[in-house]
Amino acid sequence: MKPISHPLWRLWQPRRGLFWLVLLTNALSALLVSFLQIAQPEGALRWAVSVLALTDTLLGWWLLRRLWLVSGTQAATLTTDRQGRRG
């Protein structure tokens, strides 16, 4: 049985550049949404910032998915290696 912290371990990888890109895209999305709420721009600027925020959010989700899949592949490889050493 896997420990509860296993999913968190799969995402918390500060030595990977992908991890920092996920954090950067999430921070940028938060800043863009904060700008929209505080400044309340009108017209084309509102649409442009909204599209940028949505695109950035989707990019962050995609990067997070890649990080999750890569870390899962590494975890499976480590498990296979450990089982091979026992047997």
Secondary structure by P-SEA (a helix, b strand, c coil): ccccaaaaaaccccccaaaaaaaaaaaaaaaaaaaaaacccccaaaaaaaaaaaaaaaaaaaaaaaaaaaaaaaaaaaaaaaaaaac
